[in-house]
Every structure is written in C-alpha cells, then in structure tokens.
C-alpha cells in the first residue's frame, strides 16, 4: 500500500508518493475516488511530511467537505447525459433506450451501473472521434490514435505523435463542453503547449471556449462522483 499519513478526528488517510523529480510537497484530492495524495521529493523525511499535512489540515478538511458525495449508479439514479439529468429505469427489450427524462437499461438490475457505463463510453466515442477529426481538419492536421479512459486529473491529452486521449465521462457534460475539449486537444496538434499561440488556435476553431472551460472548472468534479461498478 505504501506510506500513508492518517489525520484523526475524523480520520483521513493520505497516501504518500515519493518522486525524485518533485521539487516541493503537493497535496491533492483525486476526483475519481476522493482519495487524498501527498507528492513529495524522495529525500523529504516522513516527519516533515506529517508537519506539512498538519499545517494544511484546515484547507484539506474544507475541500473534502465541499467535495461532491459519491453516487452509486443503479436503477432509479438520476444520471447526467449530455448535460441533461436522466432517470435510470429498466427496459423490456435488449437495447438501451433514451428519451427526454429517462435512460432505459435492459438486463438484470444488479448490472445497471456497468451497462450505463458501457453505453456512456460508446456515446463518448461517437461524439468525440468525429469532433476531434473535424477540429483537427480545420487546423490542417490529422490526429493519430484516439483512446478513451477514465481519468481524474485531465479531460484530454495529446502526445508528441498526435495521439489523443479523452475522458469518456465527457459524455455526461453538455455537448458544447465535449466539443471544447475536442477542440482543445486538436489545437495541441499545432502547439504542444499552453502558450498564447495555443489559445489563439483554440479560439480560432472554438470562439466561445472560455465559457465551456469555465463550466468544466465549476462542474467537472461532479461528473466523477458517479460510481458505475
């Protein structure tokens, strides 16, 4: 399990990760499962790490108190789909069915969360792949491989080879927010940085990107509160 620090009353476990390249101690809360992580340089003693955590205790507890509470996805759960809250209900047939208020899932009730996740992954790919291709084409570029993952720290990424990665949870966000992330990563095919030149490329293909970027900053963490398995 590795090194941990535990705050008491109430208890909070903090997982330690030592990195040779780390220059300072960094405390963060994982969006995917709410676990607390402390990254520290390899040479920092455990006693110093404990003192750092104690100094940050008030900040940490306030952040944990404001963090969205986990939701176990099952029949009856209200789940965001493309920005609209849909109630999960049982379906009589073999296919997932969506209407204005509900998402009907076939099969046994105990597998509803897993089937909802599979459906969302498919929806994300159907939306993200053509969006990324279209934005890249406007920049006279072509993306490489496009993959979907469940990431807690970023909504997308671009490698030096032009491969793109996206979080499938973007299928839960409003469509224009998903489009912004596709445009953001497509812009990295031109500028592999976040310089003014990069943001100029984003603005060129997604003029209202600032609005959608702000939505992710305010509401993105809430998309990670849903537990599908």
C-alpha positions as CSV (number, residue, x, y, z in Angstrom):
1,X,0.0,0.0,0.0
2,X,3.0,2.3,0.5
3,X,3.5,5.1,3.1
4,X,0.4,6.8,4.5
5,X,-0.4,9.6,7.0
6,X,-3.6,9.5,8.9
7,X,-5.3,12.6,10.4
8,X,-7.6,11.8,13.3
9,X,-11.0,13.1,14.4
10,X,-12.4,12.3,11.9
11,X,-9.8,10.1,10.3
12,X,-8.4,11.0,6.8
13,X,-5.8,8.7,5.1
14,X,-3.3,10.5,3.0
15,X,-1.3,8.4,0.5
16,X,2.3,9.4,0.0
17,X,4.1,9.3,-3.3
18,X,7.8,10.0,-3.5
19,X,9.1,11.4,-6.8
20,X,12.8,12.1,-7.5
21,X,11.7,15.0,-9.8
22,X,9.4,16.6,-7.3
23,X,10.6,19.9,-6.0
24,X,8.0,20.6,-3.3
25,X,5.3,18.9,-1.3
26,X,1.9,18.9,-3.1
27,X,-1.4,17.8,-1.6
28,X,-4.4,16.9,-3.9
29,X,-7.7,15.1,-3.7
30,X,-8.4,12.6,-6.5
31,X,-11.5,13.5,-8.4
32,X,-12.2,9.8,-9.3
33,X,-12.5,8.4,-5.8
34,X,-11.9,11.2,-3.3
35,X,-8.6,9.8,-2.0
36,X,-6.0,12.2,-0.7
37,X,-2.5,12.1,-2.1
38,X,0.7,13.8,-1.0
39,X,3.5,14.0,-3.5
40,X,6.9,14.8,-2.1
41,X,10.6,14.8,-3.1
42,X,12.4,11.5,-2.4
43,X,14.6,12.9,0.3
44,X,11.9,14.5,2.5
45,X,11.6,12.6,5.8
46,X,8.2,11.4,6.9
47,X,8.2,13.7,9.9
48,X,8.4,16.7,7.7
49,X,5.6,15.3,5.5
50,X,3.4,15.0,8.7
51,X,4.1,18.6,9.7
52,X,3.2,19.8,6.2
53,X,-0.1,17.9,6.3
54,X,-0.9,19.3,9.8
55,X,-0.4,22.8,8.5
56,X,-2.7,22.1,5.6
57,X,-5.4,20.3,7.7
58,X,-8.0,23.1,7.8
59,X,-7.7,23.6,4.0
60,X,-7.9,19.8,3.4
61,X,-10.9,19.3,5.5
62,X,-12.7,22.2,4.0
63,X,-12.0,20.9,0.5
64,X,-13.2,17.4,1.5
65,X,-16.4,18.9,3.0
66,X,-17.2,20.6,-0.3
67,X,-16.3,17.6,-2.5
68,X,-19.3,16.0,-4.3
69,X,-20.6,13.0,-2.4
70,X,-20.2,9.7,-4.3
71,X,-23.3,8.3,-6.1
72,X,-23.5,4.6,-6.8
73,X,-25.2,4.2,-10.2
74,X,-28.2,1.9,-10.1
75,X,-31.8,1.8,-11.3
76,X,-33.5,4.9,-10.0
77,X,-30.3,7.0,-10.1
78,X,-30.5,10.4,-11.8
79,X,-27.5,10.5,-14.2
80,X,-26.3,13.4,-16.3
81,X,-26.2,12.5,-20.0
82,X,-25.1,15.2,-22.4
83,X,-25.9,17.8,-19.7
84,X,-29.4,16.5,-19.1
85,X,-30.4,14.6,-15.9
86,X,-32.0,11.2,-16.9
87,X,-33.5,8.7,-14.5
88,X,-32.2,5.1,-15.0
89,X,-35.1,2.7,-15.4
90,X,-35.5,-0.9,-16.5
91,X,-36.0,-1.7,-20.2
92,X,-38.0,-4.6,-21.5
93,X,-36.0,-5.1,-24.7
94,X,-32.3,-5.7,-25.4
95,X,-31.3,-2.2,-26.3
96,X,-30.7,0.9,-24.2
97,X,-33.4,3.5,-24.9
98,X,-33.2,7.2,-24.1
99,X,-36.0,9.8,-24.1
100,X,-36.3,13.3,-22.6
101,X,-36.4,12.1,-19.0
102,X,-35.1,8.6,-18.7
103,X,-32.4,6.1,-19.8
104,X,-33.9,2.6,-20.0
105,X,-31.4,-0.2,-19.4
106,X,-32.1,-3.9,-20.3
107,X,-31.0,-6.8,-18.2
108,X,-30.8,-7.6,-14.5
109,X,-31.0,-4.7,-12.1
110,X,-27.7,-5.5,-10.4
111,X,-25.8,-4.8,-13.7
112,X,-27.4,-1.5,-14.4
113,X,-24.3,0.6,-13.4
114,X,-22.0,-1.4,-15.6
115,X,-24.4,-1.2,-18.6
116,X,-24.8,2.5,-18.1
117,X,-21.0,3.0,-18.2
118,X,-20.7,0.9,-21.3
119,X,-23.4,2.9,-23.0
120,X,-21.7,6.2,-22.0
121,X,-18.3,5.0,-23.3
122,X,-19.9,4.2,-26.7
123,X,-21.7,7.6,-26.7
124,X,-18.5,9.4,-25.9
125,X,-16.6,7.8,-28.7
126,X,-19.5,8.5,-31.2
127,X,-19.2,12.2,-30.2
128,X,-15.5,12.7,-29.6
129,X,-14.0,11.0,-32.6
130,X,-15.8,13.0,-35.3
131,X,-15.4,16.2,-33.3
132,X,-11.7,15.8,-32.9
133,X,-11.3,14.9,-36.6
134,X,-13.3,17.9,-37.6
135,X,-11.4,20.4,-35.5
136,X,-8.1,18.9,-36.5
137,X,-9.1,19.2,-40.2
138,X,-9.8,22.9,-39.7
139,X,-6.2,23.3,-38.4
140,X,-4.9,21.2,-41.4
141,X,-3.9,18.4,-39.1
142,X,-4.9,14.8,-38.6
143,X,-5.0,13.1,-35.2
144,X,-3.4,9.7,-34.6
145,X,-4.9,7.1,-32.4
146,X,-7.9,8.3,-30.3
147,X,-8.5,6.5,-27.0
148,X,-11.0,6.9,-24.1
149,X,-10.1,6.5,-20.4
150,X,-11.5,7.3,-17.0
151,X,-9.0,9.9,-15.9
152,X,-9.3,12.1,-12.8
153,X,-6.7,14.7,-13.5
154,X,-7.4,15.7,-17.1
155,X,-10.2,15.6,-19.6
156,X,-7.9,15.0,-22.6
157,X,-4.3,14.8,-23.7
158,X,-2.2,14.8,-26.8
159,X,1.1,13.0,-27.3
160,X,4.0,14.2,-29.4
161,X,2.9,11.6,-32.0
162,X,-0.5,13.2,-32.3
163,X,-2.4,10.5,-30.4
164,X,-5.4,11.9,-28.5
165,X,-6.9,10.7,-25.2
166,X,-10.2,11.8,-23.8
167,X,-12.2,11.0,-20.6
168,X,-15.4,9.1,-21.5
169,X,-17.1,11.0,-18.7
170,X,-17.4,13.9,-21.1
171,X,-20.5,12.1,-22.5
172,X,-22.2,13.4,-19.3
173,X,-21.3,17.0,-19.9
174,X,-23.2,19.4,-22.2
175,X,-22.3,18.7,-25.9
176,X,-20.7,22.1,-26.3
177,X,-18.3,21.3,-23.4
178,X,-17.4,18.0,-25.0
179,X,-16.7,19.9,-28.3
180,X,-14.5,22.4,-26.5
181,X,-12.3,19.6,-25.1
182,X,-12.1,18.0,-28.6
183,X,-11.0,21.4,-30.0
184,X,-8.5,21.9,-27.1
185,X,-6.7,18.7,-27.9
186,X,-6.9,19.2,-31.6
187,X,-5.1,22.6,-31.1
188,X,-2.3,20.7,-29.4
189,X,-1.6,19.1,-32.8
190,X,-0.3,22.6,-33.8
191,X,1.0,23.9,-30.4
192,X,2.2,21.3,-27.9
193,X,2.0,23.9,-25.0
194,X,-0.4,26.3,-23.4
195,X,1.1,29.5,-24.8
196,X,-0.8,32.4,-26.3
197,X,-0.3,30.8,-29.7
198,X,-2.0,27.7,-28.5
199,X,-5.0,29.6,-27.1
200,X,-5.2,31.5,-30.4
201,X,-5.6,28.2,-32.2
202,X,-8.4,27.2,-29.7
203,X,-10.2,30.5,-30.2
204,X,-9.9,30.1,-34.0
205,X,-11.9,26.9,-34.0
206,X,-13.9,27.3,-30.8
207,X,-14.6,31.0,-30.3
208,X,-16.6,30.7,-27.1
209,X,-14.2,28.2,-25.5
210,X,-13.8,30.3,-22.3
211,X,-17.5,29.6,-21.3
212,X,-17.1,25.9,-21.7
213,X,-13.7,25.9,-20.0
214,X,-15.3,27.7,-17.0
215,X,-18.1,25.0,-16.9
216,X,-15.5,22.3,-16.5
217,X,-13.8,24.1,-13.8
218,X,-17.1,24.6,-11.9
219,X,-18.9,21.4,-12.6
220,X,-16.3,18.9,-13.9
221,X,-15.6,17.4,-10.5
222,X,-19.3,16.4,-10.1
223,X,-19.0,14.1,-13.1
224,X,-16.6,12.0,-11.2
225,X,-18.9,11.4,-8.3
226,X,-20.8,8.6,-10.1
227,X,-19.6,5.1,-9.4
228,X,-20.6,2.6,-12.0
229,X,-19.1,-0.6,-10.7
